[in-house]
């Protein structure tokens, strides 16, 4: 004979596990709020400034030479490609 309590227990776990996964992804991020801009492009090696880089190639390998405690970078296109 099948025990109804085992079905209830199984149903609770089936509902509880997705809820735990959902809320574990809602933790606070470590996003920096006290950042400052250099006001100029960072010194990188090799120097890719002025180089047109196609979007369908492998990621570039470079070293950021600008001294800093932490660095965050963002690639910004200078003009729209037609």
TAGIRA-V980618 format. One line per field, one symbol per residue. phi: phi as a letter, one per 40 degrees, with the letter a starting at -180 (. if undefined). psi: psi as a letter, one per 30 degrees, with the letter a starting at -180 (. if undefined). A space follows every 10 residues. Layout:
phi = ???
psi = ???
This chain:
phi = .ccccccccc cccccccccc cccccbcccc ccbbbbccga cccbbccccg ccbccbbcdc babccccacb bbbacbccac cc
psi = kkkfeeeeee eeeeeeeeee eefffglklh kkfhllkfgl kljlkljgkg kkjkfgllkk klkjfkklek kklkkkkflk k.
